[in-house]
Amino acid sequence: MRACTSPTRGVNDEVPGEEGPDDEVPTTNGSAMRGRTPRYYTTVGAVGLVVLAALVYGAFHAADLPLIGGGTTYAARFGEAGGLRADDEVRVAGVKVGHVRAVELAGSHVRVEFRITDDRVRLGRDTGAAIRIRTLLGRKYLSLVPAGPGRLDPAREIPQSRTVSPYDVVEAFSDLATTTGRIDTAQLATALDTLSATFAGTPAEVRGSLDGLSRLSRTIASRDEELHRLLAHANQVSRVLADRDTELVALVRDGDLVLREVRARRALIHQLLVTAQELSAQISGLVADNQARLEPALKRLASVVGMLRANQDSLDRSIRLLAPFLRVFTNTLGTGPWFDTYIPNLVPLPAAPRVPGGGR
């Protein structure tokens, strides 16, 4: 340990064998802080950026983290997606228990990956899956049917033999409109007429059937434009409903909330009606008990009202004449606790003479 022999040495003076100013920088309060090189700050900045990026990634993928992420991920094979999309609901017995994570093509089948977030759900080894229609406008959800003993292995996909794809009514009507629009109705009518003429020598039953087919083809051909417009309008209506799917679902949910609130207030409404009925009964009893006293009072009140009605013109005239008097009376008493008025043609009193010496 080196002793300092110069007590008057400045803080910036160097002593041979001691650390230089690059290694130790004194502060104003006497404590020392080691100097930092540019490489040190670069390393700290890089580590801080990596940590910040990891935190951002964890915030957006918290459900996928092994420690804090909740739920179990499974997969199932389907012959077709049937309109199922990511973030659609996963239900068991109609209750939401998770959501669909991804829908992707895997060879000749569709692989649906979904996550179960409800720990109360127990899926057996023979669990099946089906894509169901959630709304009339084509929204879907994944329905699980728990079956079998044990637990479903998350590492194994539910085979296609235990999955069911939906039948899309909207797509069926769209295909019907497209197919019907491609039919050449005039050519179809000509073909049926030719077929009818060819079988003209056949028995009456066959000719009647062919004549009916010919008339049907003529009817269809005559209504071709109307049918085409009808199918086109139906296609437009289905598109509008599909575009307004979110609004219609919100409307149905709001209506459900209103009905639930009315149902929750049912007891209060019933109690209000019962109380109103009891009040009417009490008033009826009060009137019945005091009828002997109320009847003369009502008769006298009727006579008073009749007298006032008969003298209504006089009362109106009295009120009109009273208005000027009230105005003058208010001006007289409105300036203070005295009468502010005057008498015309009144001679003022003479002033009293002053007595010398301060007397009067």
C-alpha positions in Angstrom: 0.0 0.0 0.0 1.5 3.3 -1.1 1.4 6.3 1.4 0.9 9.8 0.1 3.6 12.2 1.3 2.2 15.3 -0.2 -1.0 16.4 1.5 -1.3 19.4 -0.7 -1.4 17.3 -3.9 -4.3 18.2 -6.2 -7.0 15.8 -7.2 -5.7 15.7 -10.8 -2.0 15.2 -10.0 -0.6 11.9 -10.9 1.6 9.8 -8.7 4.0 7.3 -10.3 2.6 3.8 -9.9 -1.0 4.9 -9.3 -3.9 4.6 -11.7 -4.2 7.3 -14.3 -7.3 9.5 -15.0 -8.4 7.2 -17.8 -9.1 4.4 -15.3 -10.6 6.4 -12.4 -12.5 9.7 -12.6 -13.1 11.6 -9.3 -16.5 13.2 -8.8 -17.4 16.3 -6.9 -18.5 14.4 -3.8 -15.2 12.6 -3.5 -16.4 9.2 -4.9 -14.6 7.6 -7.9 -16.2 6.1 -11.0 -14.2 4.1 -13.5 -14.1 5.3 -17.0 -16.2 3.6 -19.7 -14.9 2.8 -23.2 -17.1 3.2 -26.4 -17.1 -0.6 -26.7 -18.8 -0.8 -23.3 -21.7 1.5 -24.3 -22.1 -0.3 -27.6 -22.4 -3.6 -25.8 -25.0 -2.2 -23.3 -27.0 -0.7 -26.1 -27.1 -3.9 -28.1 -28.1 -5.9 -25.0 -30.9 -3.4 -24.3 -32.2 -3.6 -27.8 -32.3 -7.4 -27.7 -34.1 -7.4 -24.3 -36.6 -4.8 -25.6 -37.3 -6.9 -28.8 -37.8 -10.0 -26.6 -40.3 -8.1 -24.4 -42.2 -6.9 -27.5 -42.3 -10.4 -29.0 -43.5 -11.8 -25.6 -46.2 -9.2 -25.4 -47.6 -10.2 -28.8 -47.1 -13.9 -28.3 -47.8 -14.3 -24.6 -50.2 -17.2 -25.3 -47.4 -19.2 -27.0 -44.8 -18.9 -24.3 -44.2 -22.1 -22.4 -44.4 -20.7 -18.9 -47.0 -18.0 -19.0 -48.9 -19.1 -22.1 -52.2 -20.9 -21.3 -54.0 -23.7 -23.1 -53.1 -26.7 -25.1 -52.6 -26.8 -28.9 -54.2 -29.7 -31.0 -54.6 -30.3 -34.7 -57.2 -32.1 -36.9 -57.4 -33.2 -40.5 -60.4 -32.2 -42.7 -61.3 -33.0 -46.3 -62.0 -29.3 -46.9 -61.9 -26.1 -44.8 -65.5 -25.3 -45.4 -65.1 -21.6 -44.7 -63.3 -22.0 -41.4 -60.8 -19.3 -40.7 -58.2 -18.4 -38.0 -59.5 -16.9 -34.8 -62.9 -18.7 -35.2 -64.3 -20.2 -32.0 -63.8 -23.7 -30.8 -66.8 -25.1 -28.9 -67.6 -28.1 -26.8 -71.4 -28.7 -26.4 -72.0 -25.2 -27.6 -69.6 -23.6 -25.0 -66.6 -21.6 -26.2 -63.4 -23.3 -25.0 -60.8 -21.9 -27.4 -60.0 -20.6 -30.8 -58.6 -21.7 -34.2 -55.0 -20.8 -34.7 -54.4 -21.7 -38.3 -56.0 -23.3 -41.3 -53.5 -24.5 -43.9 -53.3 -27.0 -46.8 -51.3 -30.1 -46.0 -51.1 -32.3 -49.1 -54.5 -33.6 -50.0 -56.2 -32.5 -46.8 -56.6 -29.4 -44.7 -54.8 -29.1 -41.3 -56.6 -27.1 -38.7 -54.6 -26.1 -35.7 -56.6 -25.0 -32.6 -55.9 -24.1 -29.0 -58.0 -25.1 -26.0 -57.8 -22.5 -23.2 -60.3 -24.0 -20.8 -58.6 -26.4 -18.4 -61.9 -28.0 -17.5 -62.3 -29.6 -20.9 -61.3 -33.3 -21.0 -60.8 -34.7 -24.5 -60.6 -38.5 -24.9 -58.5 -40.4 -27.3 -61.4 -40.8 -29.7 -62.4 -37.2 -29.8 -64.0 -36.1 -33.1 -64.2 -32.6 -34.7 -66.7 -31.0 -37.1 -67.0 -27.6 -38.8 -70.4 -26.2 -38.0 -72.3 -23.2 -39.2 -72.4 -20.5 -36.6 -74.7 -18.0 -38.3 -77.0 -18.0 -41.3 -74.6 -15.8 -43.2 -71.8 -18.4 -43.4 -69.7 -17.9 -40.2 -68.3 -21.2 -39.0 -66.9 -22.6 -35.7 -65.0 -25.8 -34.8 -67.1 -28.2 -32.7 -65.4 -30.9 -30.7 -67.1 -34.1 -29.5 -65.1 -35.6 -26.6 -65.1 -39.4 -26.7 -63.0 -42.4 -25.6 -60.9 -43.0 -22.5 -57.7 -41.3 -21.5 -56.4 -38.0 -22.9 -56.0 -36.8 -26.4 -52.4 -36.6 -27.4 -51.5 -33.0 -28.6 -48.7 -34.4 -30.7 -51.1 -36.5 -32.8 -53.7 -35.0 -35.2 -57.3 -36.0 -35.1 -57.6 -38.2 -38.2 -59.9 -37.4 -41.1 -62.1 -40.4 -40.3 -63.3 -38.6 -37.1 -63.8 -35.1 -38.7 -66.8 -33.8 -40.6 -66.8 -30.8 -43.1 -70.0 -28.7 -43.5 -72.2 -28.3 -46.4 -72.2 -24.6 -47.5 -75.7 -23.5 -48.5 -74.4 -20.1 -49.8 -71.9 -21.8 -52.1 -74.6 -24.2 -53.3 -76.9 -21.4 -54.3 -74.0 -19.6 -56.0 -73.1 -22.8 -58.0 -76.8 -23.2 -58.9 -77.0 -19.7 -60.2 -73.8 -20.2 -62.3 -75.0 -23.5 -63.7 -78.4 -22.3 -64.5 -77.0 -19.2 -66.2 -74.9 -21.4 -68.6 -77.9 -23.4 -69.8 -79.0 -22.6 -73.3 -82.7 -22.7 -72.8 -83.6 -22.2 -76.5 -81.4 -25.2 -77.5 -82.9 -27.2 -74.6 -86.4 -26.5 -75.9 -85.5 -27.4 -79.4 -84.0 -30.7 -78.2 -87.1 -31.6 -76.2 -89.4 -30.7 -79.2 -87.3 -32.9 -81.4 -87.5 -35.7 -78.9 -91.3 -35.3 -78.7 -91.6 -35.4 -82.5 -89.4 -38.5 -82.7 -91.6 -40.3 -80.2 -94.8 -39.2 -81.8 -95.6 -42.8 -82.9 -95.2 -44.2 -79.4 -98.1 -45.1 -77.1 -100.2 -42.3 -75.6 -98.6 -42.5 -72.2 -95.1 -41.9 -73.6 -96.3 -39.1 -75.8 -98.1 -37.4 -72.9 -94.9 -37.5 -70.9 -92.8 -36.1 -73.7 -95.5 -33.4 -74.4 -95.3 -32.4 -70.8 -91.5 -32.2 -70.9 -91.9 -30.0 -74.1 -94.3 -27.7 -72.4 -92.0 -27.5 -69.4 -89.1 -26.6 -71.5 -91.1 -23.9 -73.3 -92.2 -22.4 -69.9 -88.6 -22.4 -68.7 -87.4 -20.8 -71.9 -90.1 -18.1 -71.7 -89.2 -17.3 -68.1 -85.4 -17.4 -68.7 -84.9 -13.7 -68.2 -87.0 -13.6 -65.0 -85.2 -16.6 -63.6 -81.8 -15.1 -64.4 -82.8 -11.8 -62.7 -84.1 -13.7 -59.7 -80.9 -15.7 -59.3 -78.8 -12.6 -59.8 -80.8 -10.7 -57.2 -80.5 -13.6 -54.8 -76.8 -13.6 -55.3 -76.6 -9.9 -54.6 -78.7 -10.3 -51.4 -76.4 -13.1 -50.2 -73.4 -10.9 -50.8 -74.9 -8.0 -48.9 -75.8 -10.3 -46.0 -72.3 -11.7 -46.0 -70.8 -8.2 -45.9 -73.1 -7.2 -43.1 -72.4 -10.3 -41.1 -70.8 -8.4 -38.2 -73.6 -5.8 -37.9 -76.3 -8.5 -37.9 -74.4 -10.6 -35.3 -74.0 -7.4 -33.2 -77.8 -6.7 -33.6 -78.7 -10.2 -32.5 -76.4 -9.9 -29.5 -77.8 -6.5 -28.5 -81.3 -7.9 -28.7 -80.3 -10.8 -26.6 -78.9 -8.4 -24.0 -82.1 -6.4 -24.0 -84.2 -9.6 -23.5 -81.9 -10.7 -20.7 -82.2 -7.3 -18.9 -86.0 -7.5 -19.2 -86.0 -11.0 -17.9 -83.7 -9.8 -15.0 -86.2 -7.0 -14.2 -89.2 -9.3 -14.4 -89.5 -9.6 -10.6 -89.3 -5.8 -10.2 -92.0 -5.2 -12.9 -94.2 -7.8 -11.3 -93.7 -6.2 -7.8 -94.6 -2.8 -9.3 -97.8 -4.1 -10.8 -98.7 -5.8 -7.6 -98.1 -2.6 -5.6 -100.1 -0.6 -8.1 -103.0 -3.0 -7.7 -102.8 -2.8 -3.9 -102.7 1.0 -4.1 -105.8 1.1 -6.2 -107.6 -1.2 -3.7 -106.6 1.1 -0.9 -107.9 4.2 -2.7 -111.1 2.4 -3.5 -111.6 1.5 0.1 -110.8 5.1 1.2 -113.4 6.5 -1.2 -115.9 3.9 -0.1 -115.4 4.7 3.6 -115.6 8.5 3.1 -118.2 8.6 0.4 -120.8 10.1 2.8 -118.4 13.0 3.5 -116.9 13.4 0.1 -120.2 13.6 -1.7 -121.5 16.9 0.0 -118.0 18.4 -0.4 -117.9 17.6 -4.1 -121.4 19.0 -4.6 -120.4 22.2 -2.9 -117.2 22.3 -5.0 -119.3 21.9 -8.1 -121.6 24.8 -7.1 -118.5 27.0 -6.4 -117.0 26.1 -9.8 -120.4 26.9 -11.4 -120.6 30.3 -9.7 -117.1 31.2 -10.8 -117.8 30.1 -14.3 -120.9 32.2 -14.4 -119.0 35.3 -13.2 -115.9 34.7 -15.3 -116.4 37.9 -17.3 -116.6 40.0 -14.1 -113.5 38.3 -12.7 -111.6 39.0 -15.9 -112.7 42.7 -15.8 -111.7 43.0 -12.1 -108.3 41.6 -12.8 -107.8 44.1 -15.7 -108.8 47.0 -13.5 -106.7 45.9 -10.6 -103.5 45.9 -12.7 -103.1 49.8 -12.9 -103.8 50.1 -9.1 -101.1 47.4 -8.3 -98.6 49.2 -10.5 -99.1 52.5 -8.8 -99.2 50.9 -5.4 -95.9 49.1 -6.1 -94.3 52.4 -7.2 -95.4 54.0 -4.0 -94.1 51.4 -1.6 -91.1 50.1 -3.6 -88.6 52.8 -2.7 -88.3 52.0 1.1 -90.3 51.7 4.3 -92.3 54.8 3.5 -95.0 56.1 1.2 -93.4 57.9 -1.8 -96.3 60.1 -3.1 -97.2 63.7 -3.4 -100.3 65.9 -3.2 -100.7 68.4 -6.1 -101.2 72.2 -5.5 -100.0 71.9 -1.9 -98.1 75.0 -0.7 -94.8 74.1 1.0 -94.3 75.0 4.6 -92.2 78.1 5.4 -88.7 77.6 6.7 -88.2 78.3 10.4 -85.9 81.3 11.1 -82.6 80.7 12.8 -82.1 82.3 16.3 -78.7 84.0 16.9 -76.4 82.1 19.1 -77.2 78.7 17.7 -80.8 78.4 18.9 -83.9 77.9 16.8 
